[in-house]
Amino acid sequence: MTLRITLDTNCFFDYFQRAPHVIQPLVEMAINGQIELAMTTRVMADTLDKWMGPGASPIWQQILTFPELKTIGSAFRLGTSRLGMGDYLVSDSDGKKNERIGEIMQGAQIEDVDHIFAHIIDNRDIFTTSDNHFLKHQEQLKKEFGAIVLEPQDAIQEIRKRVNP
């Protein structure tokens, strides 16, 4: 079974602008078929929020060129979601999960809550981020939702252990 890894928005900033060597091993593993990489639909909203100019942000244009990348939907939100982009209306039980994630990650941006929500609902294996909004709640997210949240370097080590035991 292929491991399913979700990348947070900051992984793309690392790959394209700050430290490509940190994310490159994940890209190589995806190209070699060892893992499946995905982003949530919130990556687009996240990058646009950080871009103050007209049109699409430069980082979003780069993300569109990222190799071996799947997109997974999250909870549909007015003002953020767009028809046809993959977001969906959630059930009452999923809505309660989303609310609980927001309680756990109090003070985080709504995009962050929606990133991890999409990861959890899609039953993915590892959420990869260097964002403290996620990392400081690793244990609680794992305890309540089974979500494994790891920094890129730790995710790479965990993947290598699982792929090459």
C-alpha positions, 0 to 999 in steps of 0.5 A: 500500500502506498503511503499517502502524504499531505503537504501543508502550504509551507512545504511549497514555500520551502520547495520553491523559495527557502529550502528545496533540499528539505522537500526534494526527498519527498518529491523523489519518493513520489516520482518513484511510486513509494508515496502519494503526495497531495495538497488540500484545496486550501493551499490556493486560498492560503497562497492568495491570502499571502499575496497582495497583488492582482491576479494569482500569486507567483507561488501558486503558479509554481505550485501548479508545476509541482510534480506528482501532486494530487489535490484533495477537497475540504469543507466548502466555505463561502468566500474561500471555496469555488464550485468545481474545485473539490470542496464539499458540503459536510455532514453534521458529524464531519462539521463537528470534527471540523469544529473540534479541530478548530478548538484544538488549534485555537488561534490558527487560521481557518485554512490551517483547520481546513488543511488538517480536516481534509487530511483526516477526512481523506484518511491520509497517512502523514500530514507534513508541515513546519507550521507550529499551529499544527506541530504544537497540537501533534499529540492531541490531533493524533489522539482524537483523530489518528492524524500523524503530523510531522515536520518534513525531515521527520516525515521522511524518516518515518516514510523510510521506516515504513517503506524499507522496514 
